[in-house]
Amino acid sequence: AVRTRKIDSVPSSVGEYEWLGGAGTEYWLSPKDELTVITLTQQMPMIELGQAIKPLVYGALEKQASVKSTKSKAHRDRFLLLDSRIIDSTTNANLALGSVQKHPSNPLFVADKPWEPRYDNMYPNVIFDEEEQLYKCWYCPFIVDERTTKTPLAKRKPTATHYMSAKPNKRDEAILYATSKDGIHWEKPELGLVEFDGNKQNNIVVRGPSGAGVHKDLREKNPARRYKAFYAAQVGYMQLIRFSADGLNWGPEIRCPEIAIQSDCHANMIWSPELQKYVGIVRHYDRFPVVGNRKIARTESADGLKWTRSELIIEGTPKNQMHDMVIFRAGGVFLGLLGVMDYPTVKSMEGVRQQIELAWSPDSYTWHRVRPGTALVANSPKSDREYGTMPYDWGAMFPSQPVFRENEVQIFYGASDWYFFDWRKSGLAMATLRPDGWAGYEPSDKKKRAAVSTAPIVCTGDHLRVSADIQNNGWLKVTALNKNGTPLASSRAMTGTGTDAVVKWENDFALTSGEPVRLKFEFSQAKLYSFSFGG
C-alpha cells in the first residue's frame, strides 16, 4: 500500500509504502526522505517493531532538518519553547499549555436583534485596527433560522422540541459587523447596506457567506482589495473569495473551484512571508455513518485568486473531530487555535461539545497538536446539567485569530451554553494570555529542578531575553555553550516573572551576533515560554 496523504495521528510521509511479513519480517520505505527501514524480529505473535519505531525515526529526521533550518534562518530572533525542533534534550521537564483568563464581562455581546435568531457557531473575526484605534468584529450567524423563529418560545428547549428535526428549517447566513473601543463594550452600528425585513437599519454587511474569515491585508497594494473575505457557499460547498476597500462594502464573489473543499467551516487565510503566498485553511469531510468526520485542510495562493487543491493537514477520529482552525504567526512558527468536537458516541449526534486546543507548524504544511485532548481554552464547568442554567461557554467554542496587544494576547471566541446540535444561546467572549504564553516547560516533579537544552541556534543580537513565570522561591538560570557543547558562561538567577527579561551574565559575558550558541535553561518552580535575542 502507498500512503497518499499524511495524517496527524500517525507518523508518516506521503509516498511511503511498506510490507508486514510473517513473524515480524517488515520493511517500510519513504522515497521523499530517501529512507529504508528493515526489521527482522522472527517472533510469533509478531510485534510489528517497524511500526513501533516510526515515531523515533521520523522524529530524528525532523530534528535534523530543523537544526539545518534554524542555522539557515539567521533573521529569526524569537523562539517559542513549544517548537520541538529547537529542543535538544530535557530533564524533569514537561511541556504544558499556557493559562488563559476569561474576562468577567463575558459574554461581551449576544444575539439580541431581530436579524440574529441564532448565532450558532458565530465564527468571529476580531482585529484591533491600529490605523483607526478600533476593535472590529465580523461574525457569521444565521439571519434566518426558521427552526427558531417558527417554533413557539415556550417550545425552544430540548425537552419540548428536537432542534435538528424542527420544521420548517429554512436558514440563511450573513456577515455582520460590530465595533468596540476597548474590546469589552461593543456596538452594532446601523450600516444601511443590506435590506432585512423591509429596511436597512441593521449591521449586516453582506448576505450569503457561510463561515467567512475576514482578513485585513496590510501588505496589499491594491486598496480595493485591502479586506478579504474567504468562505464557502451555503449550497454546494464552493469556496469563494471577495474583496473590499473598507471591510463594509464588498465586491462580487469570485469562485475558487480548484480548492475542492468538502464541507463548510470557518475558512481563514494569512500571508506567509517565507512562502510569499497566502495560506488558507478549509475543511475536508468523511461521510462516516451518522456523525461524519470533519478534518482540517490547507490551500495556498500567490495572489488570493488562484488557489491550489486543498490537502489534509490535521485529522482526528469520528469521536474527536477537527471542526475548525484559525491560524496565525507567532515566535517564528505558525500556530493554530483548533476547535475539537467531542462525540460521546459515534451512533448519535446528541451531547456533542467543542473546546479550543492548540497546534503548531514550522511551515504550515506539517502540523503538531500540543497536548491533544487538553484544552487551551476550556469549556466552563458546572457539576449539574440543566438546560438554561449552564455557563455561557459550557457547550461549544469557536475561536477568532488572536489580537496581540502590548501586555497580553486576546483570544476572542464564539461561546455557546449548550450542546452543539441543540438549542443553544451564543455570544462573543474573550480570554487573555500572557505574551508568548501558548505553552511552556515546567518541572514534571515540582520538588526537583528541571533542565531544557537547545540545539545550536544562531544569535541575532548580543542580549538574551527570556519570558517565564517564576513563583515565590522559584528561580531560573541559563548557561551558554558553544555549538560543541563547551560552556561559555552562566547567568545570574532570575527570581521573578518576566516578559522578555534581559538575562544578566556572570563576568560581563556577551553573546556574539551571527554565531551559533546552545542554551541550557535550569529552573525550579517556574514555567519557561520563550527566549529571544536583541541589542
C-alpha positions in Angstrom: 0.0 0.0 0.0 1.2 3.5 -0.8 0.4 6.4 1.5 -1.3 9.1 -0.4 -1.9 11.6 2.4 -0.2 12.5 5.7 -2.4 12.4 8.9 -1.7 13.9 12.3 -2.3 10.8 14.3 0.3 8.5 12.6 4.0 9.3 11.9 4.2 9.0 8.2 5.4 10.5 4.9 3.4 10.9 1.7 4.6 8.3 -0.8 5.6 5.9 1.9 5.0 2.2 1.3 5.5 -0.9 3.4 5.3 -4.7 3.9 4.3 -6.6 7.0 5.6 -10.1 6.7 5.0 -13.1 8.9 6.9 -13.5 12.2 7.9 -9.8 12.2 9.7 -9.5 8.9 8.9 -6.0 8.0 10.1 -3.1 5.9 8.9 0.4 5.0 10.3 3.0 2.6 10.0 6.7 2.2 11.2 7.9 -1.2 10.7 11.5 -0.2 13.1 11.1 2.8 15.5 8.7 0.9 14.8 6.3 3.8 14.6 2.5 4.0 13.9 0.7 7.3 14.0 -3.1 7.6 13.2 -5.0 10.9 13.7 -8.8 11.3 12.5 -10.0 14.7 11.4 -13.6 14.0 8.7 -13.7 16.7 5.2 -15.1 16.9 2.9 -13.5 17.5 4.7 -10.7 15.6 5.2 -7.4 17.5 5.4 -5.0 14.4 8.7 -3.5 15.5 8.9 -1.5 12.3 5.7 0.4 13.1 6.7 0.9 16.7 10.0 2.7 15.8 8.4 5.0 13.2 7.9 7.9 15.7 11.6 7.7 16.6 12.8 7.6 13.0 10.7 10.4 11.7 11.4 12.4 14.9 15.1 12.2 14.3 14.7 13.3 10.6 12.6 16.2 11.6 15.0 17.3 14.3 17.9 17.1 11.9 16.1 19.1 9.3 15.1 21.7 11.9 18.7 22.2 13.0 19.7 23.0 9.4 16.6 25.2 9.0 17.4 27.1 12.3 21.0 27.7 11.2 20.0 29.0 7.8 17.4 31.5 9.1 19.5 34.0 11.0 16.7 36.6 10.8 14.6 34.7 13.4 15.1 36.3 16.8 12.3 34.8 18.8 11.8 31.2 19.8 8.8 29.5 21.5 9.7 26.5 23.6 6.8 24.6 22.1 8.9 24.4 18.9 10.3 20.9 19.3 12.9 21.5 16.5 15.0 23.7 18.8 14.9 21.3 21.8 17.9 19.0 22.1 17.1 17.5 25.5 15.1 17.9 28.6 15.4 16.6 32.2 12.4 16.5 34.5 10.6 19.0 32.2 7.1 18.7 30.8 5.6 20.9 28.1 2.3 22.3 29.4 -0.3 24.5 27.9 -0.5 28.1 29.0 -3.1 29.5 31.3 -5.9 31.8 30.0 -8.0 34.1 32.0 -11.7 34.6 30.9 -13.0 38.1 31.1 -15.6 38.7 33.9 -17.8 40.6 31.4 -18.3 37.5 29.2 -20.3 37.2 27.1 -19.4 40.6 25.6 -22.4 40.7 23.3 -25.2 38.3 22.4 -27.9 37.7 19.8 -30.4 40.5 20.6 -31.6 41.8 17.2 -34.5 40.5 15.0 -31.9 39.6 12.3 -30.0 37.5 14.8 -32.3 34.5 15.6 -29.3 32.1 16.1 -25.6 32.9 16.4 -24.9 29.2 16.1 -21.1 28.9 15.7 -20.7 32.7 15.1 -17.2 32.3 13.6 -15.9 35.7 14.9 -13.1 37.5 13.2 -11.7 40.2 15.6 -8.9 42.6 14.8 -7.6 45.7 16.5 -7.2 48.2 13.7 -4.1 50.2 14.5 -4.9 52.8 11.9 -8.3 53.6 13.4 -7.5 52.5 17.0 -10.7 50.4 16.9 -11.6 46.8 17.6 -13.6 45.4 14.7 -15.5 42.1 14.6 -17.0 40.4 11.6 -19.2 37.5 12.6 -21.3 34.9 10.7 -24.7 34.0 12.3 -27.9 32.8 10.8 -30.0 35.8 10.0 -32.8 33.5 9.0 -33.4 30.3 11.1 -37.0 29.1 10.9 -36.3 26.3 13.3 -36.0 29.1 15.9 -38.5 31.7 14.6 -41.2 29.3 13.7 -41.0 27.4 17.0 -43.0 29.0 19.8 -40.7 30.4 22.5 -42.0 28.0 25.2 -41.0 25.0 23.0 -37.5 26.2 22.2 -35.8 23.8 24.6 -34.6 20.2 24.4 -37.4 18.7 26.4 -40.1 20.1 24.1 -38.5 20.2 20.6 -35.6 18.4 18.9 -33.8 21.3 17.3 -32.3 19.5 14.3 -35.7 18.0 13.5 -37.7 21.2 13.8 -39.8 22.3 10.8 -39.8 24.5 8.8 -36.0 24.7 8.6 -35.1 27.4 6.1 -31.8 29.1 7.0 -29.7 32.0 5.6 -26.3 33.2 6.8 -24.6 36.6 6.6 -21.6 38.6 7.7 -22.4 41.1 10.5 -20.2 43.8 11.9 -19.6 45.2 15.3 -17.0 47.7 16.8 -15.5 48.4 20.2 -13.1 51.0 21.6 -11.8 48.7 24.4 -12.7 45.2 23.2 -15.2 44.8 26.0 -18.1 47.1 25.2 -19.4 46.5 21.7 -21.7 48.4 19.3 -23.7 47.0 16.4 -23.8 50.0 14.0 -26.8 50.6 11.7 -24.9 50.5 8.4 -27.7 50.9 5.9 -26.1 48.4 3.5 -28.3 45.3 3.3 -32.1 45.1 3.5 -33.7 42.8 6.1 -37.4 42.5 6.7 -38.1 45.7 4.7 -35.4 48.1 6.0 -31.6 48.6 6.1 -31.3 49.7 9.7 -29.0 46.8 10.7 -25.4 45.8 11.0 -25.5 43.3 8.1 -22.5 43.7 5.8 -23.4 41.0 3.2 -25.9 38.1 2.9 -24.9 34.6 1.9 -21.4 33.8 3.1 -21.0 30.7 5.3 -18.3 30.6 7.9 -16.4 33.6 6.5 -12.9 34.5 7.5 -12.3 38.3 7.2 -8.7 39.4 6.8 -7.3 42.9 6.7 -4.3 42.6 4.4 -1.8 45.4 5.2 0.6 44.3 2.5 -2.0 44.5 -0.3 -1.0 47.2 -2.8 -4.5 47.4 -4.3 -6.6 49.5 -1.9 -9.8 47.9 -3.3 -8.5 44.5 -2.0 -7.4 45.7 1.4 -10.0 43.4 3.1 -10.5 39.8 2.0 -13.4 37.5 2.9 -12.7 33.8 2.4 -15.7 31.5 2.8 -17.9 28.7 1.5 -21.2 28.9 -0.5 -24.2 27.9 1.6 -25.2 25.3 -1.0 -22.7 23.1 -2.8 -19.6 24.0 -0.7 -17.9 26.0 -3.4 -15.1 28.1 -1.9 -15.4 31.8 -2.6 -13.5 35.0 -2.0 -14.4 38.6 -2.3 -12.7 41.9 -1.7 -13.4 45.3 0.0 -11.6 48.6 0.5 -13.2 49.3 3.9 -14.5 45.9 5.2 -18.1 47.1 4.7 -18.7 47.5 1.0 -17.8 44.2 -0.7 -17.3 43.4 -4.4 -18.6 40.4 -6.2 -18.0 36.8 -5.3 -15.1 35.1 -7.1 -15.3 31.3 -7.4 -12.3 29.1 -6.3 -13.4 25.7 -7.5 -9.8 24.3 -7.6 -9.7 24.2 -3.8 -12.2 21.4 -3.9 -13.5 21.7 -0.3 -15.8 19.0 1.1 -17.6 21.0 3.9 -18.2 24.5 5.2 -16.3 25.8 8.2 -14.5 28.9 9.5 -12.3 29.4 6.4 -9.4 31.8 7.0 -6.2 33.0 5.5 -2.9 34.7 6.3 0.1 35.8 4.3 3.4 33.8 4.7 6.5 35.9 4.1 8.6 32.8 3.8 6.4 31.2 1.1 5.5 34.5 -0.4 2.0 33.1 -0.6 -1.4 33.2 1.2 -2.1 30.1 3.3 -5.8 29.2 3.5 -7.5 26.9 5.9 -10.6 25.0 4.8 -12.2 21.7 5.8 -12.5 18.1 4.5 -15.2 15.7 5.4 -15.6 11.9 5.5 -19.1 10.5 5.3 -18.8 8.3 8.3 -22.2 6.9 9.3 -24.4 9.2 11.4 -21.7 11.6 12.7 -19.4 12.2 9.8 -15.8 13.1 10.3 -14.5 16.7 10.0 -10.9 17.4 9.2 -8.6 20.4 8.6 -7.2 21.1 5.2 -4.8 23.6 3.7 -4.6 25.5 0.4 -2.3 28.3 -0.9 -2.2 31.1 -3.4 0.2 33.7 -4.7 -2.4 36.3 -5.5 -5.5 35.3 -3.4 -7.4 34.4 -6.6 -5.9 31.2 -7.9 -5.6 28.6 -5.2 -4.1 25.1 -5.0 -6.2 22.0 -4.4 -6.7 21.6 -0.7 -4.8 19.0 1.2 -5.4 17.4 4.6 -3.2 18.6 7.4 -4.9 17.6 10.7 -7.2 14.6 11.2 -8.8 13.3 14.3 -11.4 10.5 14.6 -15.2 10.4 14.3 -15.4 10.7 18.1 -12.9 13.6 18.3 -13.3 15.6 15.2 -11.3 18.6 14.0 -14.1 21.1 13.3 -12.3 24.3 12.6 -8.9 26.0 13.0 -7.7 29.6 12.7 -4.0 30.1 12.0 -1.6 33.0 12.7 2.1 33.6 13.1 4.0 33.9 16.5 7.6 33.3 17.6 8.8 32.2 14.1 6.2 29.5 13.7 2.6 29.0 12.6 0.1 28.5 15.4 -3.5 27.2 15.2 -6.4 27.5 17.5 -8.2 24.3 16.9 -11.9 23.6 17.5 -12.2 20.0 18.6 -15.6 18.3 18.7 -16.2 15.6 21.3 -18.8 13.0 20.5 -19.9 10.7 23.4 -20.7 8.1 20.8 -20.4 7.6 17.0 -24.0 6.4 16.9 -25.6 9.7 17.7 -25.2 13.5 17.3 -26.5 14.1 20.8 -24.4 15.5 23.6 -21.6 17.0 21.4 -19.4 19.7 22.9 -16.4 21.6 21.5 -13.3 23.0 23.1 -10.3 25.1 21.8 -7.0 23.3 21.6 -3.5 24.4 20.3 -1.5 23.2 17.3 1.8 24.5 15.7 3.6 24.1 12.5 7.1 25.1 11.3 5.9 25.7 7.7 2.1 25.5 7.6 2.3 22.1 5.9 3.1 19.8 8.8 1.1 20.3 12.0 1.6 19.1 15.5 -1.1 19.2 18.2 0.1 20.4 21.6 -1.2 18.0 24.3 -4.0 16.5 22.2 -7.3 16.3 24.2 -6.3 19.1 26.6 -7.9 22.5 26.0 -6.1 25.8 25.8 -9.4 27.5 26.3 -11.7 25.0 28.1 -15.5 24.9 28.5 -16.5 26.5 31.8 -17.5 23.7 34.2 -20.7 23.0 36.0 -21.5 20.0 38.2 -25.1 19.5 37.2 -26.6 19.8 33.7 -29.8 21.6 33.3 -30.8 23.5 30.1 -31.0 27.3 30.6 -28.7 27.3 33.7 -25.3 26.5 32.1 -22.3 28.9 31.8 -22.1 30.9 28.6 -19.4 28.7 27.1 -20.2 25.3 28.6 -21.3 23.8 25.3 -19.2 24.9 22.4 -16.4 27.4 21.5 -15.2 28.8 18.1 -12.0 30.9 18.1 -11.0 34.0 16.2 -7.4 34.7 15.3 -5.9 36.3 18.4 -5.3 40.0 18.9 -1.8 40.9 20.1 -1.6 43.8 22.5 1.4 45.1 24.3 0.9 43.3 27.6 -1.4 40.4 26.6 -2.8 38.2 23.9 -6.6 38.4 23.5 -8.4 35.4 22.3 -12.0 36.2 21.2 -14.3 33.3 20.6 -17.9 32.4 19.9 -19.3 30.8 23.0 -22.4 28.6 23.4 -24.1 27.4 26.6 -25.4 24.1 25.4 -24.8 21.1 23.2 -23.6 21.6 19.6 -26.7 20.3 17.7 -29.3 21.7 20.1 -31.0 24.8 21.3 -28.0 26.9 22.4 -27.6 30.5 23.2 -24.4 32.1 21.9 -22.3 35.3 22.2 -18.8 36.7 21.8 -16.4 36.0 24.7 -12.7 36.8 25.4 -9.9 35.1 27.2 -6.4 36.6 27.7 -3.0 35.0 27.7 0.4 36.3 28.8 2.7 37.3 25.9 4.2 34.1 24.4 2.3 32.1 26.9 0.9 29.5 24.5 2.8 26.6 26.1 5.9 26.3 28.3 8.1 23.9 30.1 7.7 23.3 33.8 9.1 20.7 36.2 7.5 17.3 36.0 8.4 16.7 39.6 7.7 20.0 41.3 10.2 19.2 44.1 13.1 18.9 41.7 14.8 21.3 39.3 14.2 21.0 35.5 16.5 21.5 32.6 15.9 22.3 28.9 18.7 22.4 26.4 18.5 23.7 22.9 20.1 22.7 19.6 22.6 25.2 18.2 20.9 28.5 17.4 22.3 31.5 15.6 22.4 34.6 17.8 20.8 37.6 16.2 21.8 40.0 18.9 24.2 40.3 21.9 21.5 40.1 24.5 19.4 37.1 25.5 15.8 37.8 26.8 13.6 35.2 28.5 9.8 35.0 29.1 8.9 32.9 32.1 6.5 32.7 35.1 8.5 32.3 38.3 6.8 31.5 41.6 7.8 32.6 45.0 11.1 30.9 45.9 11.5 29.9 42.3 14.4 30.6 40.0 15.8 30.3 36.5 19.4 30.2 35.3 20.9 30.0 31.8 24.2 28.5 30.6 25.5 29.5 27.2 27.5 26.8 25.4 29.3 26.8 22.0 28.0 24.6 19.2 30.1 21.7 20.5 28.6 21.9 24.0 31.5 23.6 25.8 30.2 26.0 28.5 30.9 29.7 27.8 29.1 31.5 30.6 26.4 31.2 33.3 23.8 33.7 34.2 22.7 35.1 37.4 19.5 33.7 38.8 16.2 35.2 37.7 13.7 35.1 40.6 10.7 37.0 39.3 8.2 36.6 36.5 9.2 38.4 33.4 8.4 39.0 29.7 11.5 39.5 27.5 13.5 39.9 30.7 17.2 40.5 29.9 19.5 37.7 31.1 22.4 39.0 33.2 25.6 37.0 32.7 28.4 36.5 35.2 31.8 38.0 34.3 30.3 40.5 31.8 29.9 37.9 29.1 28.1 38.9 25.9 26.7 36.8 23.1 28.2 37.3 19.6 25.6 38.1 16.9 25.8 35.8 14.0 27.5 33.0 16.0 25.7 29.7 16.9 25.1 29.1 20.6 23.4 26.3 22.7 21.4 27.4 25.7 20.7 25.3 28.8 17.9 26.5 30.9 17.7 25.2 34.5 14.8 26.2 36.7 12.7 25.4 39.8 9.1 26.4 40.5 8.9 28.2 37.1 7.4 27.9 33.6 9.6 28.8 30.6 7.8 30.0 27.5 10.2 31.7 25.1 13.5 33.3 24.6 14.7 36.0 22.1 17.8 37.9 21.1 18.2 41.7 20.9 20.7 44.5 21.0 
